[in-house]
Amino acid sequence: MASLKSLAKETAIYGMSSILGRFLNYLLVPLYTAKLSAASGGYGVITNVYAYVALLLVILTYGMETTFFRFANKEGEDPQRVYSTILAMVGTTSLLFVALVLTFITPISSFMGYGDHPSYIWVMAMTVAIDAFQCIPFAYLRYKKRPIKFAALKLLFIVLNIALNILFFLVLPALYVSHPDTVGKIYDPTVGAGYAFYINLACTGSITFCFWKELTGFKPAFDRKLMKRMLSYSWPILVLGIAGILNQTADKILFPYIYKGNDAHSQLGIYGAASKIAMIMAMITQAFRYAYEPFVFGKSKDKDNRDTYAKAMKYFIIFTLLAFLMVVGYMDILKHIIGRDYWSGLRVVPIVMAAEIMMGIYFNLSFWYKLIDKTIWGAWFSGIGCAVLIAVNLIFVPRYGYMACAWAGFAGYGTAMVISYLVGQKHYPINYPLKDIAIYTIIAVVFFWLMVMANGHLGLGALATNTLLVVLFAAFIAKKEGLKIRKR
């Protein structure tokens, strides 16, 4: 129980930085969707480019975060040597990536559809390279149990990012109207969506200086033999990561290529903006992951405590189901996060949230093969899920547009989740409380449909009805879990 309390505490700290950071970052969504109309496709460009960035970040870190935790906690390994070696590896590959992009910037930008704006590509290439390098010192902070500094740096980035975006998308455009000659020296209205990328590079680069202690407070060492052993462990994680991130970004990368209409970036922008409302599930999963990896791989007597893993799964599902109902219940309020031009995409929100819940469950299930060093299983599971997602996109997007993107994610995550559970129970059986999970899920689904009907027919009364349903769900959970605790 003490271990679970520690996990909950660290999840709360990481979660506050993640959730508060994402919440503050949501300020950019109404800003972008207000200043970049759906018809212009500007937000679609941002959605598309950041999808590439997410994929590249996984490739450039190539599983070294998880590998660091595994090897730093292994018997006979020197954690400092592990950290130093990984830092050198990721730093070198990141520099090589930037060099390659700058060398072939013209064909790359043309292939991606941004031949008229090659700066979008090289700026984001530099950003993702720095970001990949920063992932290692961030992992080191988690290993050293320093969630406060971790959270502070994450929030510092968000604050800088928001401040500069407000300056270049709101303040300077307003001043430019009355003082074009003066303001024009630092602001160009034709840059548009490009400012989002330039600002990201400036903020990401600035955060690097905050890792001075983590980057200089040790004796540099590079162990070739250790590198080979770590690469042997990490390459399946890389495949797993690529497949996993493609489950999140493949639709946004493929959409401009396979959508039949002439307004691909406009439609993609609508889908991307609406999906932002569903990202509370991604926040919860990310917060859980930040705390759960060092918890599972840490040197503790609870390393093989399967009962603890089962409880963690149940509480994760309970919390995400409650969050799901809250988002659906207060959709009439949350929809104002995005501009009115983008409201037509709100119907994807419940589907995307359900997919994120399954992704979180799949992540929770994934530890059985990491603990027994059989990470190849993860590559297979994520690969199959990714294949399903891509197939659904290729077959149905030309006909159904971005709605097919939402259902493709649902199908892909669902497939990976089910296969991982079935195989995992054979190789590393865990007695998950399936009956309790099923009861909570069924009630949540029933309440969801009641909320949908209330939103469609009750008008202002829907908010009160949905609030009552959320309270009832929370009360049921409290009573059921409370009764179980007293019985023990």
C-alpha positions in Angstrom: 0.0 0.0 0.0 2.9 2.3 0.7 4.2 1.8 -2.8 0.8 2.7 -4.2 0.7 5.8 -2.1 4.1 6.8 -3.4 2.9 6.1 -7.0 -0.2 8.2 -6.4 1.9 11.1 -4.9 4.4 11.2 -7.8 1.6 10.8 -10.4 -0.1 13.8 -8.7 3.0 16.0 -9.1 3.7 14.9 -12.6 0.1 15.1 -13.4 -0.2 18.7 -12.1 2.6 19.8 -14.4 1.1 17.8 -17.3 -2.5 18.7 -16.7 -1.8 22.4 -15.7 0.6 22.7 -18.6 -1.8 21.3 -21.1 -4.6 23.4 -19.6 -2.5 26.6 -20.0 -1.5 25.4 -23.5 -5.2 25.2 -24.3 -5.1 28.9 -24.3 -3.3 28.5 -27.7 -6.2 26.6 -29.2 -8.7 29.4 -29.0 -5.9 31.8 -30.0 -5.0 29.8 -33.1 -8.6 29.0 -34.1 -9.6 32.6 -33.7 -6.7 34.0 -35.6 -6.4 31.2 -38.2 -9.8 30.5 -39.7 -10.8 27.0 -40.6 -11.1 27.9 -44.2 -7.5 29.2 -44.3 -6.2 25.8 -43.3 -3.6 27.5 -41.0 -4.5 25.3 -38.0 -4.5 22.3 -40.3 -0.8 23.1 -41.2 0.0 23.3 -37.5 -1.8 19.9 -36.8 0.0 18.3 -39.8 3.5 19.5 -38.9 3.2 18.6 -35.2 2.1 15.1 -36.2 5.5 14.7 -38.0 7.2 16.1 -35.0 5.6 13.6 -32.6 6.7 10.7 -34.9 10.3 12.1 -35.2 10.6 12.5 -31.5 10.0 8.8 -30.9 12.5 7.9 -33.6 15.2 10.2 -32.3 14.8 9.0 -28.7 14.6 5.3 -29.9 13.4 3.9 -26.7 16.2 5.3 -24.6 14.0 6.6 -21.8 12.7 3.2 -20.9 16.1 1.7 -21.5 17.7 4.2 -19.1 15.3 3.1 -16.3 15.9 -0.6 -17.0 19.7 -0.4 -17.1 20.1 2.2 -14.3 18.3 -0.2 -12.0 20.0 -3.4 -13.1 22.3 -5.2 -10.8 25.9 -4.6 -11.6 25.3 -1.5 -13.8 26.6 1.9 -13.0 23.7 4.3 -13.3 25.9 7.3 -14.0 27.7 5.4 -16.8 24.3 4.4 -18.3 23.2 8.0 -18.2 26.3 9.4 -19.8 26.4 6.8 -22.6 22.7 7.3 -23.5 23.2 11.1 -23.4 26.0 10.9 -25.9 24.1 8.5 -28.1 20.9 10.6 -28.3 22.9 13.8 -28.7 24.9 12.5 -31.6 21.9 11.1 -33.5 20.0 14.3 -33.0 22.9 16.4 -34.5 23.1 14.0 -37.5 19.4 14.3 -38.0 19.5 18.1 -38.2 22.5 18.0 -40.6 20.6 15.6 -42.9 17.5 17.8 -42.9 19.4 21.0 -43.7 21.3 19.2 -46.5 18.1 18.0 -48.2 15.7 20.7 -47.1 14.4 21.4 -50.6 13.2 17.9 -51.6 12.0 17.2 -48.0 9.8 20.3 -47.8 8.5 19.7 -51.3 7.5 16.1 -50.5 5.7 17.2 -47.4 3.8 19.9 -49.3 5.6 22.9 -47.9 7.9 23.7 -50.8 6.8 27.4 -50.4 7.7 27.3 -46.7 10.9 25.3 -46.2 11.5 27.2 -42.9 8.6 25.3 -41.3 10.6 22.1 -41.8 14.1 23.1 -40.8 12.8 25.0 -37.8 10.8 22.0 -36.5 13.7 19.7 -37.3 15.9 21.7 -35.0 13.2 21.8 -32.4 12.5 18.1 -32.3 16.3 17.3 -32.2 16.7 19.5 -29.1 13.5 18.0 -27.6 14.8 14.5 -28.1 18.1 15.3 -26.4 16.2 16.9 -23.5 14.2 13.7 -22.9 17.3 12.1 -21.3 17.9 14.7 -18.6 14.2 14.8 -18.0 14.3 11.0 -17.5 17.3 11.5 -15.2 15.2 13.8 -13.0 12.5 11.1 -12.8 15.1 8.5 -11.9 16.5 10.8 -9.1 12.9 11.3 -7.8 13.0 15.0 -8.5 9.4 15.6 -9.7 9.4 19.3 -8.6 12.2 20.4 -10.9 10.7 18.2 -13.7 7.4 19.9 -13.3 8.9 23.4 -13.0 10.8 23.0 -16.3 7.8 21.7 -18.1 5.7 24.6 -16.8 8.4 27.1 -17.6 8.3 26.0 -21.3 4.5 26.3 -21.4 4.6 29.8 -19.9 7.3 31.0 -22.3 5.4 29.4 -25.2 2.1 31.0 -24.3 3.6 34.4 -23.7 5.3 34.5 -27.0 2.3 33.2 -28.9 0.0 35.8 -27.3 2.6 38.4 -28.3 2.9 37.3 -32.0 -0.7 36.2 -32.6 -2.6 38.8 -30.6 -0.6 41.8 -29.4 1.7 42.6 -32.3 -1.0 42.0 -35.0 -3.2 44.6 -33.2 -0.3 47.1 -32.9 0.6 46.4 -36.5 -2.7 47.9 -37.8 -1.9 51.3 -36.3 1.9 51.3 -36.3 3.0 49.1 -39.3 6.4 50.8 -39.8 7.5 50.3 -36.3 6.0 47.0 -35.5 6.9 45.7 -38.9 10.5 45.5 -37.9 9.7 42.5 -35.6 6.4 41.2 -37.0 5.4 40.1 -40.5 1.6 39.3 -40.9 2.4 37.0 -43.9 4.2 34.5 -41.7 1.0 33.3 -40.1 1.2 29.8 -38.7 4.9 29.9 -39.1 5.2 31.9 -35.9 4.0 28.8 -33.9 7.1 26.9 -35.1 9.6 29.7 -34.6 8.3 30.2 -31.0 8.5 26.5 -30.2 12.2 26.5 -31.3 13.0 29.5 -29.1 11.3 28.1 -26.0 12.7 24.5 -26.4 16.2 25.9 -26.9 15.9 28.1 -23.8 15.0 25.2 -21.6 18.2 23.4 -22.4 20.2 25.9 -20.3 18.2 24.8 -17.2 19.8 21.4 -17.4 23.3 22.8 -16.7 23.7 20.7 -13.6 22.3 17.5 -15.2 24.6 17.9 -18.2 27.8 18.9 -16.4 27.6 17.4 -12.9 29.2 14.1 -13.8 32.3 12.7 -15.4 31.5 11.9 -19.1 31.9 8.3 -20.1 31.0 6.3 -23.1 30.8 2.5 -23.0 30.6 0.8 -26.4 29.7 -2.6 -24.9 27.0 -1.1 -22.8 25.7 0.8 -25.9 25.3 -2.5 -27.8 23.4 -4.1 -24.9 21.1 -1.2 -24.6 20.4 -1.0 -28.3 19.6 -4.7 -28.3 17.1 -4.0 -25.5 15.7 -0.7 -27.0 15.2 -1.5 -30.7 11.9 -3.4 -30.1 10.8 -0.4 -27.9 11.6 1.8 -30.9 9.4 -0.3 -33.1 6.8 -0.3 -30.4 7.1 3.5 -30.0 6.9 4.2 -33.8 3.8 2.0 -34.0 2.3 3.6 -30.9 2.9 7.2 -32.1 1.6 6.3 -35.5 -1.6 5.3 -33.8 -1.8 8.9 -32.6 -0.5 10.8 -35.7 -0.8 8.6 -38.8 -4.3 10.0 -39.5 -3.0 13.6 -39.3 0.1 12.7 -41.5 -1.9 10.7 -44.1 -5.0 12.9 -44.3 -3.7 15.6 -46.8 -2.6 12.7 -49.1 -5.7 10.6 -49.0 -8.6 13.0 -48.5 -10.4 13.6 -51.8 -11.6 17.2 -51.3 -9.7 20.4 -52.0 -10.0 21.6 -48.4 -7.7 18.9 -46.8 -5.9 21.3 -44.4 -9.2 23.0 -43.5 -10.8 19.7 -42.6 -7.7 18.5 -40.8 -7.7 21.7 -38.8 -11.3 21.1 -37.7 -10.4 17.5 -36.6 -7.2 18.6 -34.9 -8.9 21.4 -33.0 -11.8 19.2 -31.8 -9.4 16.5 -30.8 -7.7 18.9 -28.4 -10.8 18.8 -26.2 -10.3 15.0 -25.9 -6.7 15.4 -24.9 -7.4 15.3 -21.1 -7.1 11.5 -21.5 -3.6 11.9 -23.0 -2.7 14.1 -20.0 -3.8 11.5 -17.5 -2.1 8.7 -19.3 1.1 10.8 -19.6 1.1 11.7 -15.9 0.6 8.0 -15.0 3.4 7.0 -17.3 5.9 9.4 -15.8 5.4 8.0 -12.4 4.7 4.3 -13.3 8.0 3.6 -15.2 10.4 4.4 -12.4 7.9 2.7 -10.0 7.9 -0.6 -11.9 11.6 -0.7 -12.7 12.8 0.7 -9.4 14.8 -1.3 -6.9 12.0 -2.3 -4.5 10.6 -5.4 -3.0 7.4 -4.7 -4.9 9.0 -5.2 -8.3 6.9 -8.3 -9.0 3.9 -7.3 -6.9 1.2 -8.3 -9.4 -1.6 -7.4 -7.0 -0.3 -3.8 -7.0 -0.3 -3.7 -10.8 -3.8 -5.0 -10.9 -5.0 -2.3 -8.4 -3.2 0.4 -10.4 -5.0 -0.7 -13.6 -8.4 -0.5 -11.8 -7.8 2.9 -10.4 -6.5 4.2 -13.7 -9.7 3.0 -15.5 -11.9 4.5 -12.8 -10.3 7.9 -13.0 -10.3 8.0 -16.8 -14.0 6.9 -17.0 -14.9 9.7 -14.6 -12.9 12.2 -16.7 -14.6 10.9 -19.8 -18.1 11.6 -18.3 -17.0 15.0 -17.1 -15.8 16.1 -20.6 -19.0 14.8 -22.3 -21.2 16.3 -19.6 -19.7 19.8 -19.9 -19.1 19.8 -23.7 -21.3 22.9 -24.1 -18.8 24.8 -22.0 -15.6 23.1 -23.2 -16.5 23.7 -26.9 -15.6 27.3 -26.4 -12.0 26.4 -26.2 -12.0 26.3 -29.9 -13.4 28.8 -32.4 -17.0 28.4 -33.8 -15.5 27.5 -37.2 -14.3 24.3 -35.7 -17.4 23.1 -33.7 -18.6 20.8 -36.5 -15.8 18.5 -35.4 -17.0 18.0 -31.8 -18.6 14.7 -32.6 -15.2 13.1 -32.7 -14.4 14.0 -29.0 -16.0 10.9 -27.3 -14.5 8.6 -29.9 -11.0 10.0 -29.4 -11.3 10.0 -25.6 -12.4 6.3 -25.7 -9.4 5.5 -27.9 -7.1 7.3 -25.4 -8.5 5.3 -22.5 -7.7 2.1 -24.4 -4.2 3.4 -25.1 -3.7 4.0 -21.4 -4.9 0.5 -20.6 -2.5 -0.9 -23.2 0.4 1.1 -21.7 -0.5 -0.4 -18.3 -0.6 -3.9 -19.8 2.7 -3.4 -21.6 4.9 -3.8 -18.5 4.8 -7.6 -18.4 7.1 -7.9 -21.4 9.3 -5.1 -20.3 9.9 -6.7 -16.9 10.9 -10.0 -18.5 13.0 -8.2 -21.2 10.8 -9.5 -24.0 10.1 -6.1 -25.6 9.7 -7.6 -29.0 6.1 -8.5 -27.9 5.4 -4.8 -27.7 6.6 -4.2 -31.2 4.2 -6.9 -32.5 1.2 -5.6 -30.5 1.7 -2.0 -31.5 2.5 -3.0 -35.1 -0.7 -4.9 -35.4 -2.7 -2.0 -33.9 -1.0 0.5 -36.2 -1.7 -1.7 -39.2 -5.4 -1.7 -38.3 -5.4 2.1 -37.8 -3.7 2.8 -41.1 -5.9 0.4 -43.0 -9.1 2.0 -41.6 -7.8 5.5 -42.6 -6.8 4.4 -46.1 -10.1 2.7 -46.7 -12.6 5.1 -45.1 -11.1 8.6 -45.0 -11.7 9.2 -48.8 -15.4 8.6 -48.1 -16.1 9.7 -44.6 -13.3 12.3 -44.0 -12.0 13.0 -40.5 -14.7 10.8 -38.8 -12.9 7.8 -40.1 -9.7 9.1 -38.5 -11.4 9.0 -35.1 -12.7 5.5 -35.5 -9.4 4.3 -36.9 -7.7 5.3 -33.6 -10.4 3.5 -31.7 -9.9 0.4 -33.7 -6.1 0.5 -33.6 -5.8 1.0 -29.8 -8.6 -1.5 -29.1 -6.8 -4.2 -31.1 -3.5 -3.7 -29.4 -5.1 -3.6 -26.0 -7.0 -6.9 -26.5 -4.0 -8.8 -28.0 -1.7 -7.6 -25.3 -4.0 -8.7 -22.5 -4.6 -12.2 -24.0 -0.9 -12.9 -24.6 0.2 -11.3 -21.4 -2.1 -13.5 -19.3 -0.3 -16.5 -20.7 3.3 -15.3 -20.2 2.9 -13.0 -17.1 -0.6 -13.7 -15.6 -2.1 -10.9 -13.4 -5.4 -11.2 -11.7 -7.0 -8.0 -12.9 -10.4 -7.2 -11.2 -12.3 -7.6 -14.4 -15.7 -7.8 -12.8 -15.3 -4.4 -11.1 -13.8 -2.9 -14.2 -16.7 -4.2 -16.3 -19.3 -2.8 -13.9 -17.7 0.6 -13.9 -17.4 0.6 -17.7 -21.0 -0.5 -18.3 -22.3 2.2 -15.9 -20.1 4.8 -17.6 -21.4 3.8 -21.1 -25.1 4.1 -19.9 -24.4 7.5 -18.4 -22.7 8.6 -21.6 -25.8 7.8 -23.7 -28.0 9.6 -21.1 -25.7 12.6 -21.4 -25.8 12.5 -25.2 -29.6 12.6 -25.1 -29.6 15.3 -22.5 -27.3 17.5 -24.6 -29.5 17.0 -27.6 -32.9 17.6 -26.0 -32.8 19.4 -22.7 -31.0 22.6 -23.6 -30.0 24.5 -20.5 -31.3 21.6 -18.3 -28.6 19.3 -19.8 -25.9 20.8 -17.6 -27.8 20.0 -14.4 -28.7 16.6 -15.6 -25.1 15.8 -16.6 -23.7 17.1 -13.3 -26.1 14.8 -11.4 -24.9 11.8 -13.5 -21.2 12.7 -12.8 -22.0 13.0 -9.1 -23.9 9.7 -9.1 -21.0 7.9 -10.8 -18.5 9.3 -8.4 -20.7 8.4 -5.4 -21.1 4.8 -6.7 -17.3 4.4 -7.0 -16.7 5.9 -3.5 -19.3 3.6 -2.0 -18.1 0.5 -3.8 -14.4 1.0 -3.1 -15.2 2.2 0.5 -17.1 -1.0 1.2 -14.2 -3.1 -0.1 -11.7 -1.3 2.1 -13.9 -1.8 5.3 -14.2 -5.5 4.6 -10.5 -5.9 4.7 
